[in-house]
Amino acid sequence: MDLSYIPFRFPGLDKVNCYFGTRMGGAEKGPYDNANISLEVGDAPEHVINYRRNLQRELGFETWQEVRQVHGPQMIFEPEPTDIAVEGSIEADGIATSCPGRALIIKTADCQPILLAHASGKYVAALHVGWRGNVLHFPTTGVKAFCREYDLPPEEVLAVRGPSLGPAWSQFVNFHDEFGKNFRDYYDPDTASVDLWRLTRDQLLAAGVRPSHIFGLDLCTYSLPQLFFSYRRNRNCGRMASMIWIEK
């Protein structure tokens, strides 16, 4: 069974493709096995580029668009596609497009990949949300920016959160310094953990996304080592791709 990626389809949006990558499916072994897609973690570039191109051939998107993720709130709209063999250079944590065939790529190994689509199927976006992004309310501001750019009502936006660090493993011993009192409803002092999944859902709701339009793949990257890379489990690891694009 091929588990190199997990497909997802928004209800009623047959022309919007979503895939969440795993660590399986590549040819190499070691800390980056088997399917690292990042050129920034020390893996051999030829291995990464070969796997990226295999993904493109297998999934059928036309161009590859990534950014240099910096754990911030910046959104980039309608960027020119990047070379699939070159790491992204534009600093941002959100990308959006209305161009069919252009795959938007988010790289993660515990952070939350959030894919967005408008109910028309004509506009899509991808957000990279680490805990710093939650502190910056990026799920909220990212959706609002997406809606503002394309003049979309937020209640017509659909969102899906991909595999990421689950509540049982999201300990923050410096919670009060890193998050602060405004996030205490998501903090369990007995375990020093933060429910980032619930926090993200609430931040999407705060942007005006309907509850019935919010989906989540409740798969914990830390606790499923055969399926996913996890930076918390092993800092010397690869990154997985989360992808969304509009079919031509």
Secondary structure as GFF3:
##gff-version 3
##sequence-region A 1 248
A	DSSP	beta_strand	5	8	.	.	.	ID=ss1
A	DSSP	beta_strand	16	21	.	.	.	ID=ss2
A	DSSP	alpha_helix	45	59	.	.	.	ID=ss3
A	DSSP	beta_strand	63	65	.	.	.	ID=ss4
A	DSSP	beta_strand	75	77	.	.	.	ID=ss5
A	DSSP	beta_strand	94	97	.	.	.	ID=ss6
A	DSSP	beta_strand	102	108	.	.	.	ID=ss7
A	DSSP	beta_strand	112	118	.	.	.	ID=ss8
A	DSSP	beta_strand	124	129	.	.	.	ID=ss9
A	DSSP	alpha_helix	131	135	.	.	.	ID=ss10
A	DSSP	alpha_helix	138	150	.	.	.	ID=ss11
A	DSSP	three_ten_helix	154	156	.	.	.	ID=ss12
A	DSSP	beta_strand	157	161	.	.	.	ID=ss13
A	DSSP	three_ten_helix	167	169	.	.	.	ID=ss14
A	DSSP	alpha_helix	175	178	.	.	.	ID=ss15
A	DSSP	three_ten_helix	181	186	.	.	.	ID=ss16
A	DSSP	beta_strand	187	188	.	.	.	ID=ss17
A	DSSP	beta_strand	193	194	.	.	.	ID=ss18
A	DSSP	alpha_helix	196	206	.	.	.	ID=ss19
A	DSSP	three_ten_helix	211	213	.	.	.	ID=ss20
A	DSSP	beta_strand	214	216	.	.	.	ID=ss21
A	DSSP	beta_strand	240	246	.	.	.	ID=ss22
###
